[in-house]
């Protein structure tokens, strides 16, 4: 796929999406917002894709909104031409990431600030380079948190710490993000993509139907009581039991070999 501000690649059943405005630390200007939404949608609907990696070109993951473009519009006493399209594209992208039937792994290679941090939080798994930095920096620009930050962050770090990070706009390093549970691993910059791809390959080798249903159950069950969670698990398990992948998994266990899951 060809996008103006995003690189889209598929190899080994893994779609890699690279936000590609390195001169602006991949700020969400130009066509990047729509490119990101379209790429997530494309990867979600591609039967050859079983896992998605999201990262940034250059030395940053995503610096959030394009503040320079906002300032230029203000200097001209104009409303930014993208402002009327921001909310729908933002909300649709976050929902597309959450609804994606394939796991999304963020490879956070550098600064993830403002909306950039929340795009990372919208991913299912986050692995960070030691050069990564995270900040809910909206208040430093007089702005309110968006891209789901007030939803995702308290669920990861607890309400008090989320309040602290959002009210101050403080930036934290990768090690603090690891201690808070924002990321699951921190690796050296040169090891980041190899580490993320290894995890993506492991996921891609798994049964796609079971993983899709597990992702849905994990998020569904955060918003319901135990009884509803158990009922949903039973529903998902009954679907999986009827798949060819389940039969293959059981045969492979008995035959003491690795299973070959086909997504059927």
N, C-alpha and C positions, 0 to 999 in steps of 0.2 A: 504494500500500500504506500502511496505517496501523499505526504502531508507537508505543508509549508513549514510548520514549526515543531514537528515531531517526527522522529525516525521510528519506523515500525518494521520489525523483523520477526520471522518465525523460523525456528530451528528446533529439532528434537521435540516437537509438540509443545514448545514454549514460545509464547509471544513476548518479545521484549519491546517495551515502549520507552523511548528516550525523549524526554522533553528537551527541545533543541532551540533555545535562545540563550546560549552561553554568555553572550555579551551583556545580557541583562540578568544573569544568574537565573535564567529560565523563568523570569517573571511572567505572569499570566496576561500578557498583552498580545497584540497582533492576532493571529488565528489560533494561539495555543489552547485557549479554552475549548473552542469547538473541535480542534484536532484531537484533544484528549478525550472528549466525550465520544467522538466518532470512532476512535481507536479502541476504546474500552468496549463499545458496542460491537465493533467488528470482531474483536478477539472473543467476546462472549458467544457470538453466534457461529464461530468457526469450529466445526467438528474435529479439525486437526489440532486444535489448541487445547491443552489440558491444564496449563498453568500460565500465569501472566506475571512478568517482571516490569516494574515501573521504576525508572531512575531519571537522572538529569545529565545533560551534556556538560562538559567542562568541570569546573570546581564546585558547582552548586547543585543541589537537588531542585529546589524551587524557592524563590525569594518572595512568593506571594503575588499580590496585585502589583501591576506596573505603576509604581508611584511616580516615576518620571513622566509617564504619559498623563497621569492624573494632574500633575503640576503644570505640564505644558498646556493642558486644556484649561486649567484655572487661569493661567497667565493670559490666555486669549479670551477669558471671561466666557468660556463655552462649557457646556456639559460634555464630558468625554463621550465620543461617538459609540463607545461600547457599553456605556452605563445601562442603557435600556435593555441590553441583552444579557447583562451579567447574572442577575438573579436566576432566570430560567435555566441558563446553561450551567451555572454553578450547581443548582439543586439537582438538575437532571444527571449531572456527572457523578455527584456523590451517591445518588440513588442507583445509578448504573453500576458503580463499583460495589455497592453493597449487594445488589441483586445479581451480579455476575455469577454464573454457575461454575466458574473456575476460580481457584484461589489466586489472590493478587499479593505479590511480595514486593514491598518497597525496598529498593537498594538505595539507602540514603547516603549519598557520596559526599555531601557537603551541607551548607546551610539550608535548613528547611524552616522558613519563617512565615508567620502569618498564615495565609491560605496554603502556603507550601507545607507547613507543618500539618495542617488539617487534611491535606491530600494524603500525606503519609499515614495519618491516623485512620483514614478511610480504607486503607489497605488491610488485608487480613493478617499479614505478618510484616514486621519491619526489622531489617538488619542494617546496621549502621557502620560506616567507616569511622575510624577514630577521629577523622577530620569533620565529622558531622556536628552540626549545632541545631538546636531546636528552640523556637521562640514564638509564643502567641503575642506577637509584637503590635497588634492592632491599636492598643491604647496609646502607643507612642506616636501614632499618626492621628489620634482623635477619633478612631473608628471602632466599630463594634465587631466582635468575632463573627466569622461566617465560615462557610464550607464545613459545617457540622462540628466545630470545635467545642461548643458548649454541650454537645451530646457525647462526643467520643472521649474527650479528655477526662471528665469525672469518672467515667467507667473504667479508665485505665489507672488513674493515680489517686482516686478518692476526691471528694468534694473540696476539702480544705486546700489540698495542694493545687487542684485545678483553679480554685479562686485566686490563690497566690500567683500562679503563673499568668493567669489572664488579667488580673488587676494590675500587676506590675509590668507586664511585658518583658520580664527578664528572659535572657537567653541562657540555656543550659547546654553543657557539652554532652558528648555521646555516653560517657561513663555515668553521668547522673541520669540520663535517659534510660540507661540499662537498669540502674538501681530502682528507678521508679516504675519499671515495667513497660515503658513506652516502646523500647526495642527489646528483641530477644537475644541478640548477639551484637558484639562490637568487634570488628576485625581491622587489621591494617588496611590502608587505602588500596594497596596493590592486590590484596586478597579478596576485596569486596565482591566483585562480580563472579569470581570463581566459586566463592562460598554460596552466593545467592543462586547461581545456576545449578550447583550440586543439589541444593534443597529443591529447586524447581524440578529437576530431573527426577528426584525421588517421588515427588508428588505426582508428576506426569506419568510415572510408571504404575501408579495406583489405579483402582477402579473408579472411573469418572463419575458413574451414577452415584455410588456410595459417597464419594467426596462431595459432590454437588449437594446431596441431601444433608450431609453432615454440616456443611457450611450454613445451609438454610436453617437447620435445627439449632445450631449454636447461637445464631442471632435471634431467631424466633423465641428461643427459650430464655433469653435475657429479659423478655418483656412479659412473661407469663408465670403462673404458679407451677408448683411441682406436678400437680395432676395433669395440667395441660402439656407440660414438657414430656411427661412419660407417655401420654397419648400420642404426641407428635413423633416420638422415637419409635413407638410401635408401628405407626403409619409408615415411617421411612424404612424400618426394618422389613416390613411386609413387602414393600416394593423391591428392596434389594434381594430378598430371598428368591424372587422369581427371575432374576437376571442370569444371563449366561456367565457373567463375571463371578457371581457367587458360586456357581457350579465349578468354574475353573479354579477359584480360590480354594475350595474344599478338596478338589482333586489334587491340586499342587501340594497342599499340605500332606495329604496321605502319601503321595508319591515322592515327597521330600525334594521338591524342586521349586524354583521361583515361578510364580503365576504369570501368565501373559494375559493381561486384561485388555479387552477390546471395546469396552464401553457399551456392551449390549446386555 
